[in-house]
Every structure is written in structure tokens, then in C-alpha cells.
Amino acid sequence: MLQITPNYLGGKQGIQNILNNYYEQQIKKISNSSRQLTARKLIEEGLIVDGARVSLAESIVSNNFQVKGELLQQLLETRLIRVETTHLGRAYEVSHDTLVDPILASYERRRAKELQAEREKALILEQQQRELELEKARAKFRRVLLLAIVGIILFLGAMIALWFANQKKNEAIEAKLRAKTAEIEAKNAEDRAIKIAIENKKKADSLTLQEQIIKDQFDDLSKVLKAKTQAELGRKEALDHLEIALKLEKKSSENAKSRALSAEALLVQDKNITRAMRLAEASLQHDAQKRHFQN
């Protein structure tokens, strides 16, 4: 007769490995990972409390752990759980105490993985949060930088506009100064022109006066020359008379004395005329010099 002993199964550790593998193998027979997790939570968290098997009413299994219908039937077929009928109704529990340790070990591994996954998820979420905050900070920095750039641009635009305004103002002031200077220069030019015109008028008047003086002098000189010419003619006429008288004296001795007297009178008259002409000429020259000094 064949006897199966613990040593045949690898001893206590071999049996434990078989039980562990059995639990894992039966769970994996469930159709998808989501349903597998639901079944694990029922068995590991609901049907074992403080390391011992407990029974749960069908309503708790269905409502609290969402195990019902086809999934519940699959678990029963794996013989991981069993159903008992009590006075309170149907209840479910782990089928044997030997499955408690493998179930708890699987739970610990699952929880370790879940905690690791949660930590990794938390780290990922934290990293994502940091990245989000960093991105927010970057976005804020970009906004601040953009606002700063816009502010700088607006400031530069305002400064450029102010510079142009100052330039226009300075140009207007310079234009006003140039206009004022031009006005002053025009006024000065006008004053100089008036002064020059006055001086020219004075010069013209002086020239006119000088021309008039020269004309007067010329007229006076003409009169003197005319008088001198008349005197010369009178003298010539007197000499002619004297010559005639002398000739007649030879012819008539009786009239010689009277003729001699007539000739002497004519000579005196000629001298008087010459003296009068010289006096008139001197008087004219004196009047001309007097008028020249007055001007």
C-alpha cells in the first residue's frame, strides 16, 4: 500500500509551497485581473480577521465586497471558500485552516506591492505635482518676464516718445529762437537800411547843396566874367576913343587939352572898373568859402 508522507511532498516547507502555489493558481483561474483583485480582497481582508477564519453573510459578501453571481460561483469551484447554511442564511468562509497562512502571505505580498505601487504612485503624483508647480512657476515666471518685457518695451516706448517730444520741443524752441533772431536781424537790417537811407539822403542833400553852391558859384563867376568882359570891352572902347582923341589932337590943337582930359578920365574910369571887378571877384570867393564852412 502506497503511503504519502510529508517527506514525499518535500517536508513542511514543500507542503507550504504547494499550499501557496495552490492559492495563487486558483486565483489566476479567474477570468481577469480586476475580478482577481476583487476575489483576493474578499478572501484576504474579509474572510480572515486577526489571522483566523471568519464567516460572512452572503449579503455582506455581495454588498461590501462586490462578489456575487458568476465570480462567487468561480470561487466556490476553486474550493478556496465554502458555503454554509445557517439560521441566518448562507454564509461563506475559507475552506480550510491550512490555507490561512498562504492567504496571509499572499496578502502581505499584495499589500507590499500595493504599498510600493502607492508609494510609486505617490512619488509619481508628487513628481507630477512638483512638475506642475514647476510648470506653474515657469508659467508665472514667463508671465512676469513677459510683463517685465512689455513693461520695459512700454517704458522704452515712453522714453523714446518723451525723447522725441523733447526733441520736437527743443526744435520748436530753436525755431522760435531762430525766428526771434531773424526778426531781430531783420529789425537791425531795417534800422541799418533806414540809417543808410538817411545817410544817403543826407549825402544826397549835401551833394545837392554842394551842387547848388557850385552852381551859385558858377553863376557868380559867370556874372564876374561877364562883368569883366564888359569892362574889357569898355576899356577897349575907351582905348579906342583915346586913340581917336590922340589922332584928333594932332589935327586939332584947340581941342587937345580937352581930349587929353577925356583920355585921362577914361583911364581913371578903366582903373575904377578893374578895381570894382577885383572887389566883386574877392567878395564872391569869400561868400563861397563861408558857405563851404557852414556846410
ZABA-171968 format. One record per residue (C-alpha): residue number from 1; residue in one letter; x, y, z. Coordinates in nm, 3 decimals, decimal comma. Layout:
N
nr = NUM; rest = a; east = X; north = Y; up = Z
...
END
This chain:
295
nr = 1; rest = m; east = 0,000; north = 0,000; up = 0,000
nr = 2; rest = l; east = 0,137; north = 0,346; up = -0,110
nr = 3; rest = q; east = 0,179; north = 0,588; up = 0,179
nr = 4; rest = i; east = 0,228; north = 0,957; up = 0,119
nr = 5; rest = t; east = 0,431; north = 1,119; up = 0,389
nr = 6; rest = p; east = 0,534; north = 1,483; up = 0,441
nr = 7; rest = n; east = 0,880; north = 1,396; up = 0,326
nr = 8; rest = y; east = 0,738; north = 1,283; up = -0,006
nr = 9; rest = l; east = 0,592; north = 1,628; up = -0,054
nr = 10; rest = g; east = 0,916; north = 1,798; up = 0,046
nr = 11; rest = g; east = 0,851; north = 1,821; up = 0,413
nr = 12; rest = k; east = 0,673; north = 2,109; up = 0,584
nr = 13; rest = q; east = 0,824; north = 2,366; up = 0,352
nr = 14; rest = g; east = 0,727; north = 2,163; up = 0,047
nr = 15; rest = i; east = 0,370; north = 2,135; up = 0,173
nr = 16; rest = q; east = 0,367; north = 2,510; up = 0,241
nr = 17; rest = n; east = 0,491; north = 2,575; up = -0,110
nr = 18; rest = i; east = 0,217; north = 2,352; up = -0,251
nr = 19; rest = l; east = -0,047; north = 2,539; up = -0,050
nr = 20; rest = n; east = 0,096; north = 2,878; up = -0,154
nr = 21; rest = n; east = 0,105; north = 2,773; up = -0,513
nr = 22; rest = y; east = -0,245; north = 2,629; up = -0,488
nr = 23; rest = y; east = -0,390; north = 2,958; up = -0,366
nr = 24; rest = e; east = -0,212; north = 3,158; up = -0,634
nr = 25; rest = q; east = -0,301; north = 2,908; up = -0,906
nr = 26; rest = q; east = -0,670; north = 2,905; up = -0,815
nr = 27; rest = i; east = -0,690; north = 3,283; up = -0,805
nr = 28; rest = k; east = -0,530; north = 3,305; up = -1,150
nr = 29; rest = k; east = -0,809; north = 3,083; up = -1,290
nr = 30; rest = i; east = -1,046; north = 3,381; up = -1,252
nr = 31; rest = s; east = -1,102; north = 3,549; up = -1,588
nr = 32; rest = n; east = -0,935; north = 3,895; up = -1,546
nr = 33; rest = s; east = -0,712; north = 4,084; up = -1,309
nr = 34; rest = s; east = -0,989; north = 4,314; up = -1,186
nr = 35; rest = r; east = -1,207; north = 4,019; up = -1,078
nr = 36; rest = q; east = -0,899; north = 3,851; up = -0,931
nr = 37; rest = l; east = -0,835; north = 4,154; up = -0,710
nr = 38; rest = t; east = -1,199; north = 4,161; up = -0,600
nr = 39; rest = a; east = -1,176; north = 3,792; up = -0,503
nr = 40; rest = r; east = -0,846; north = 3,847; up = -0,319
nr = 41; rest = k; east = -0,992; north = 4,134; up = -0,113
nr = 42; rest = l; east = -1,287; north = 3,918; up = -0,008
nr = 43; rest = i; east = -1,069; north = 3,624; up = 0,097
nr = 44; rest = e; east = -0,768; north = 3,813; up = 0,240
nr = 45; rest = e; east = -0,944; north = 4,107; up = 0,404
nr = 46; rest = g; east = -1,298; north = 3,982; up = 0,467
nr = 47; rest = l; east = -1,280; north = 3,608; up = 0,543
nr = 48; rest = i; east = -0,961; north = 3,627; up = 0,758
nr = 49; rest = v; east = -0,952; north = 3,861; up = 1,058
nr = 50; rest = d; east = -0,659; north = 3,873; up = 1,301
nr = 51; rest = g; east = -0,510; north = 3,561; up = 1,140
nr = 52; rest = a; east = -0,824; north = 3,348; up = 1,179
nr = 53; rest = r; east = -1,103; north = 3,238; up = 0,950
nr = 54; rest = v; east = -1,439; north = 3,412; up = 0,985
nr = 55; rest = s; east = -1,775; north = 3,369; up = 0,816
nr = 56; rest = l; east = -1,951; north = 3,645; up = 0,627
nr = 57; rest = a; east = -2,314; north = 3,654; up = 0,536
nr = 58; rest = e; east = -2,399; north = 3,644; up = 0,170
nr = 59; rest = s; east = -2,535; north = 3,998; up = 0,185
nr = 60; rest = i; east = -2,202; north = 4,133; up = 0,318
nr = 61; rest = v; east = -2,009; north = 3,937; up = 0,058
nr = 62; rest = s; east = -2,233; north = 4,074; up = -0,213
nr = 63; rest = n; east = -2,275; north = 4,433; up = -0,096
nr = 64; rest = n; east = -1,945; north = 4,513; up = 0,078
nr = 65; rest = f; east = -1,704; north = 4,315; up = -0,139
nr = 66; rest = q; east = -1,899; north = 4,310; up = -0,467
nr = 67; rest = v; east = -1,856; north = 3,930; up = -0,500
nr = 68; rest = k; east = -2,167; north = 3,770; up = -0,638
nr = 69; rest = g; east = -2,308; north = 3,570; up = -0,921
nr = 70; rest = e; east = -2,053; north = 3,415; up = -1,156
nr = 71; rest = l; east = -1,749; north = 3,534; up = -0,957
nr = 72; rest = l; east = -1,887; north = 3,384; up = -0,637
nr = 73; rest = q; east = -1,952; north = 3,056; up = -0,815
nr = 74; rest = q; east = -1,597; north = 3,052; up = -0,956
nr = 75; rest = l; east = -1,454; north = 3,092; up = -0,604
nr = 76; rest = l; east = -1,666; north = 2,806; up = -0,479
nr = 77; rest = e; east = -1,540; north = 2,588; up = -0,766
nr = 78; rest = t; east = -1,177; north = 2,663; up = -0,676
nr = 79; rest = r; east = -1,251; north = 2,528; up = -0,324
nr = 80; rest = l; east = -1,078; north = 2,829; up = -0,173
nr = 81; rest = i; east = -1,405; north = 2,914; up = 0,005
nr = 82; rest = r; east = -1,707; north = 2,716; up = 0,103
nr = 83; rest = v; east = -2,068; north = 2,798; up = 0,181
nr = 84; rest = e; east = -2,261; north = 2,706; up = 0,495
nr = 85; rest = t; east = -2,630; north = 2,741; up = 0,557
nr = 86; rest = t; east = -2,719; north = 2,880; up = 0,898
nr = 87; rest = h; east = -3,031; north = 3,002; up = 1,063
nr = 88; rest = l; east = -2,931; north = 3,348; up = 0,941
nr = 89; rest = g; east = -2,893; north = 3,233; up = 0,583
nr = 90; rest = r; east = -2,600; north = 3,143; up = 0,363
nr = 91; rest = a; east = -2,250; north = 3,231; up = 0,488
nr = 92; rest = y; east = -1,909; north = 3,199; up = 0,329
nr = 93; rest = e; east = -1,567; north = 3,119; up = 0,479
nr = 94; rest = v; east = -1,219; north = 2,995; up = 0,380
nr = 95; rest = s; east = -1,246; north = 2,626; up = 0,317
nr = 96; rest = h; east = -0,957; north = 2,514; up = 0,547
nr = 97; rest = d; east = -0,722; north = 2,646; up = 0,812
nr = 98; rest = t; east = -0,421; north = 2,531; up = 0,612
nr = 99; rest = l; east = -0,498; north = 2,799; up = 0,356
nr = 100; rest = v; east = -0,483; north = 3,080; up = 0,614
nr = 101; rest = d; east = -0,104; north = 3,119; up = 0,614
nr = 102; rest = p; east = -0,066; north = 3,111; up = 0,233
nr = 103; rest = i; east = -0,354; north = 3,356; up = 0,205
nr = 104; rest = l; east = -0,195; north = 3,588; up = 0,465
nr = 105; rest = a; east = 0,145; north = 3,557; up = 0,294
nr = 106; rest = s; east = -0,015; north = 3,641; up = -0,041
nr = 107; rest = y; east = -0,193; north = 3,931; up = 0,127
nr = 108; rest = e; east = 0,135; north = 4,062; up = 0,266
nr = 109; rest = r; east = 0,298; north = 4,035; up = -0,074
nr = 110; rest = r; east = -0,002; north = 4,203; up = -0,238
nr = 111; rest = r; east = -0,009; north = 4,477; up = 0,024
nr = 112; rest = a; east = 0,365; north = 4,527; up = -0,013
nr = 113; rest = k; east = 0,321; north = 4,557; up = -0,387
nr = 114; rest = e; east = 0,021; north = 4,784; up = -0,340
nr = 115; rest = l; east = 0,209; north = 4,996; up = -0,087
nr = 116; rest = q; east = 0,505; north = 5,006; up = -0,323
nr = 117; rest = a; east = 0,269; north = 5,093; up = -0,606
nr = 118; rest = e; east = 0,102; north = 5,352; up = -0,385
nr = 119; rest = r; east = 0,441; north = 5,494; up = -0,289
nr = 120; rest = e; east = 0,547; north = 5,494; up = -0,651
nr = 121; rest = k; east = 0,214; north = 5,646; up = -0,743
nr = 122; rest = a; east = 0,256; north = 5,899; up = -0,464
nr = 123; rest = l; east = 0,607; north = 5,967; up = -0,587
nr = 124; rest = i; east = 0,477; north = 5,998; up = -0,940
nr = 125; rest = l; east = 0,195; north = 6,222; up = -0,819
nr = 126; rest = e; east = 0,444; north = 6,419; up = -0,612
nr = 127; rest = q; east = 0,677; north = 6,441; up = -0,909
nr = 128; rest = q; east = 0,384; north = 6,539; up = -1,126
nr = 129; rest = q; east = 0,278; north = 6,791; up = -0,861
nr = 130; rest = r; east = 0,631; north = 6,929; up = -0,845
nr = 131; rest = e; east = 0,645; north = 6,939; up = -1,223
nr = 132; rest = l; east = 0,301; north = 7,102; up = -1,225
nr = 133; rest = e; east = 0,412; north = 7,353; up = -0,963
nr = 134; rest = l; east = 0,739; north = 7,399; up = -1,151
nr = 135; rest = e; east = 0,545; north = 7,448; up = -1,471
nr = 136; rest = k; east = 0,316; north = 7,690; up = -1,288
nr = 137; rest = a; east = 0,623; north = 7,867; up = -1,154
nr = 138; rest = r; east = 0,772; north = 7,869; up = -1,503
nr = 139; rest = a; east = 0,444; north = 7,993; up = -1,646
nr = 140; rest = k; east = 0,429; north = 8,256; up = -1,373
nr = 141; rest = f; east = 0,791; north = 8,345; up = -1,442
nr = 142; rest = r; east = 0,715; north = 8,363; up = -1,814
nr = 143; rest = r; east = 0,415; north = 8,583; up = -1,740
nr = 144; rest = v; east = 0,623; north = 8,800; up = -1,508
nr = 145; rest = l; east = 0,902; north = 8,805; up = -1,765
nr = 146; rest = l; east = 0,654; north = 8,885; up = -2,039
nr = 147; rest = l; east = 0,501; north = 9,159; up = -1,827
nr = 148; rest = a; east = 0,851; north = 9,284; up = -1,748
nr = 149; rest = i; east = 0,943; north = 9,279; up = -2,116
nr = 150; rest = v; east = 0,615; north = 9,452; up = -2,204
nr = 151; rest = g; east = 0,680; north = 9,699; up = -1,923
nr = 152; rest = i; east = 1,034; north = 9,758; up = -2,047
nr = 153; rest = i; east = 0,906; north = 9,796; up = -2,403
nr = 154; rest = l; east = 0,637; north = 10,037; up = -2,286
nr = 155; rest = f; east = 0,892; north = 10,220; up = -2,073
nr = 156; rest = l; east = 1,134; north = 10,238; up = -2,365
nr = 157; rest = g; east = 0,847; north = 10,347; up = -2,590
nr = 158; rest = a; east = 0,752; north = 10,614; up = -2,338
nr = 159; rest = m; east = 1,115; north = 10,724; up = -2,309
nr = 160; rest = i; east = 1,152; north = 10,732; up = -2,687
nr = 161; rest = a; east = 0,825; north = 10,925; up = -2,718
nr = 162; rest = l; east = 0,944; north = 11,160; up = -2,442
nr = 163; rest = w; east = 1,278; north = 11,197; up = -2,620
nr = 164; rest = f; east = 1,103; north = 11,274; up = -2,948
nr = 165; rest = a; east = 0,873; north = 11,515; up = -2,765
nr = 166; rest = n; east = 1,173; north = 11,686; up = -2,608
nr = 167; rest = q; east = 1,341; north = 11,692; up = -2,947
nr = 168; rest = k; east = 1,031; north = 11,848; up = -3,102
nr = 169; rest = k; east = 1,012; north = 12,089; up = -2,809
nr = 170; rest = n; east = 1,379; north = 12,179; up = -2,846
nr = 171; rest = e; east = 1,334; north = 12,213; up = -3,221
nr = 172; rest = a; east = 1,033; north = 12,437; up = -3,160
nr = 173; rest = i; east = 1,234; north = 12,643; up = -2,911
nr = 174; rest = e; east = 1,525; north = 12,661; up = -3,154
nr = 175; rest = a; east = 1,288; north = 12,754; up = -3,437
nr = 176; rest = k; east = 1,134; north = 13,020; up = -3,214
nr = 177; rest = l; east = 1,481; north = 13,147; up = -3,124
nr = 178; rest = r; east = 1,581; north = 13,142; up = -3,490
nr = 179; rest = a; east = 1,262; north = 13,328; up = -3,579
nr = 180; rest = k; east = 1,327; north = 13,578; up = -3,299
nr = 181; rest = t; east = 1,690; north = 13,613; up = -3,412
nr = 182; rest = a; east = 1,576; north = 13,654; up = -3,771
nr = 183; rest = e; east = 1,322; north = 13,910; up = -3,657
nr = 184; rest = i; east = 1,592; north = 14,097; up = -3,463
nr = 185; rest = e; east = 1,829; north = 14,073; up = -3,757
nr = 186; rest = a; east = 1,554; north = 14,192; up = -3,988
nr = 187; rest = k; east = 1,482; north = 14,479; up = -3,750
nr = 188; rest = n; east = 1,854; north = 14,559; up = -3,731
nr = 189; rest = a; east = 1,879; north = 14,531; up = -4,110
nr = 190; rest = e; east = 1,577; north = 14,758; up = -4,141
nr = 191; rest = d; east = 1,733; north = 15,003; up = -3,894
nr = 192; rest = r; east = 2,063; north = 14,987; up = -4,084
nr = 193; rest = a; east = 1,877; north = 15,034; up = -4,412
nr = 194; rest = i; east = 1,691; north = 15,332; up = -4,266
nr = 195; rest = k; east = 2,017; north = 15,469; up = -4,126
nr = 196; rest = i; east = 2,190; north = 15,415; up = -4,458
nr = 197; rest = a; east = 1,895; north = 15,572; up = -4,638
nr = 198; rest = i; east = 1,909; north = 15,869; up = -4,402
nr = 199; rest = e; east = 2,283; north = 15,895; up = -4,452
nr = 200; rest = n; east = 2,238; north = 15,859; up = -4,826
nr = 201; rest = k; east = 1,967; north = 16,124; up = -4,814
nr = 202; rest = k; east = 2,197; north = 16,348; up = -4,612
nr = 203; rest = k; east = 2,475; north = 16,279; up = -4,860
nr = 204; rest = a; east = 2,234; north = 16,343; up = -5,147
nr = 205; rest = d; east = 2,112; north = 16,659; up = -4,978
nr = 206; rest = s; east = 2,475; north = 16,756; up = -4,914
nr = 207; rest = l; east = 2,562; north = 16,680; up = -5,275
nr = 208; rest = t; east = 2,255; north = 16,871; up = -5,386
nr = 209; rest = l; east = 2,359; north = 17,160; up = -5,162
nr = 210; rest = q; east = 2,714; north = 17,140; up = -5,289
nr = 211; rest = e; east = 2,584; north = 17,127; up = -5,644
nr = 212; rest = q; east = 2,370; north = 17,429; up = -5,567
nr = 213; rest = i; east = 2,671; north = 17,609; up = -5,414
nr = 214; rest = i; east = 2,885; north = 17,517; up = -5,712
nr = 215; rest = k; east = 2,605; north = 17,630; up = -5,938
nr = 216; rest = d; east = 2,573; north = 17,953; up = -5,746
nr = 217; rest = q; east = 2,950; north = 17,997; up = -5,757
nr = 218; rest = f; east = 2,945; north = 17,920; up = -6,125
nr = 219; rest = d; east = 2,665; north = 18,173; up = -6,176
nr = 220; rest = d; east = 2,854; north = 18,432; up = -5,972
nr = 221; rest = l; east = 3,172; north = 18,355; up = -6,164
nr = 222; rest = s; east = 2,977; north = 18,385; up = -6,487
nr = 223; rest = k; east = 2,848; north = 18,721; up = -6,373
nr = 224; rest = v; east = 3,205; north = 18,829; up = -6,280
nr = 225; rest = l; east = 3,337; north = 18,704; up = -6,612
nr = 226; rest = k; east = 3,055; north = 18,883; up = -6,786
nr = 227; rest = a; east = 3,127; north = 19,200; up = -6,593
nr = 228; rest = k; east = 3,498; north = 19,158; up = -6,661
nr = 229; rest = t; east = 3,423; north = 19,102; up = -7,027
nr = 230; rest = q; east = 3,205; north = 19,413; up = -7,034
nr = 231; rest = a; east = 3,480; north = 19,601; up = -6,850
nr = 232; rest = e; east = 3,734; north = 19,480; up = -7,103
nr = 233; rest = l; east = 3,505; north = 19,592; up = -7,380
nr = 234; rest = g; east = 3,461; north = 19,926; up = -7,208
nr = 235; rest = r; east = 3,835; north = 19,957; up = -7,162
nr = 236; rest = k; east = 3,893; north = 19,865; up = -7,524
nr = 237; rest = e; east = 3,632; north = 20,114; up = -7,625
nr = 238; rest = a; east = 3,800; north = 20,376; up = -7,403
nr = 239; rest = l; east = 4,136; north = 20,299; up = -7,555
nr = 240; rest = d; east = 3,984; north = 20,325; up = -7,897
nr = 241; rest = h; east = 3,840; north = 20,662; up = -7,802
nr = 242; rest = l; east = 4,173; north = 20,765; up = -7,658
nr = 243; rest = e; east = 4,349; north = 20,662; up = -7,973
nr = 244; rest = i; east = 4,095; north = 20,855; up = -8,176
nr = 245; rest = a; east = 4,135; north = 21,150; up = -7,939
nr = 246; rest = l; east = 4,511; north = 21,143; up = -7,977
nr = 247; rest = k; east = 4,477; north = 21,132; up = -8,350
nr = 248; rest = l; east = 4,229; north = 21,416; up = -8,338
nr = 249; rest = e; east = 4,464; north = 21,604; up = -8,107
nr = 250; rest = k; east = 4,718; north = 21,615; up = -8,379
nr = 251; rest = k; east = 4,462; north = 21,756; up = -8,611
nr = 252; rest = s; east = 4,316; north = 21,998; up = -8,374
nr = 253; rest = s; east = 4,532; north = 22,167; up = -8,124
nr = 254; rest = e; east = 4,243; north = 22,358; up = -7,989
nr = 255; rest = n; east = 4,075; north = 22,050; up = -7,866
nr = 256; rest = a; east = 4,397; north = 21,882; up = -7,748
nr = 257; rest = k; east = 4,367; north = 21,982; up = -7,390
nr = 258; rest = s; east = 4,004; north = 21,871; up = -7,359
nr = 259; rest = r; east = 4,080; north = 21,550; up = -7,535
nr = 260; rest = a; east = 4,373; north = 21,484; up = -7,303
nr = 261; rest = l; east = 4,145; north = 21,535; up = -7,011
nr = 262; rest = s; east = 3,890; north = 21,299; up = -7,166
nr = 263; rest = a; east = 4,157; north = 21,037; up = -7,214
nr = 264; rest = e; east = 4,274; north = 21,076; up = -6,857
nr = 265; rest = a; east = 3,915; north = 21,041; up = -6,742
nr = 266; rest = l; east = 3,878; north = 20,729; up = -6,946
nr = 267; rest = l; east = 4,193; north = 20,581; up = -6,792
nr = 268; rest = v; east = 4,066; north = 20,659; up = -6,446
nr = 269; rest = q; east = 3,731; north = 20,504; up = -6,538
nr = 270; rest = d; east = 3,914; north = 20,193; up = -6,665
nr = 271; rest = k; east = 4,110; north = 20,163; up = -6,339
nr = 272; rest = n; east = 3,791; north = 20,205; up = -6,138
nr = 273; rest = i; east = 3,621; north = 19,935; up = -6,343
nr = 274; rest = t; east = 3,916; north = 19,694; up = -6,295
nr = 275; rest = r; east = 3,918; north = 19,761; up = -5,920
nr = 276; rest = a; east = 3,544; north = 19,701; up = -5,899
nr = 277; rest = m; east = 3,580; north = 19,371; up = -6,083
nr = 278; rest = r; east = 3,853; north = 19,254; up = -5,844
nr = 279; rest = l; east = 3,647; north = 19,353; up = -5,542
nr = 280; rest = a; east = 3,343; north = 19,165; up = -5,681
nr = 281; rest = e; east = 3,553; north = 18,857; up = -5,750
nr = 282; rest = a; east = 3,704; north = 18,864; up = -5,398
nr = 283; rest = s; east = 3,359; north = 18,907; up = -5,247
nr = 284; rest = l; east = 3,228; north = 18,607; up = -5,440
nr = 285; rest = q; east = 3,519; north = 18,388; up = -5,329
nr = 286; rest = h; east = 3,468; north = 18,496; up = -4,969
nr = 287; rest = d; east = 3,095; north = 18,411; up = -4,984
nr = 288; rest = a; east = 3,173; north = 18,070; up = -5,138
nr = 289; rest = q; east = 3,424; north = 17,984; up = -4,863
nr = 290; rest = k; east = 3,182; north = 18,100; up = -4,596
nr = 291; rest = r; east = 2,903; north = 17,876; up = -4,729
nr = 292; rest = h; east = 3,151; north = 17,582; up = -4,757
nr = 293; rest = f; east = 3,250; north = 17,611; up = -4,392
nr = 294; rest = q; east = 2,886; north = 17,644; up = -4,286
nr = 295; rest = n; east = 2,806; north = 17,311; up = -4,461
END
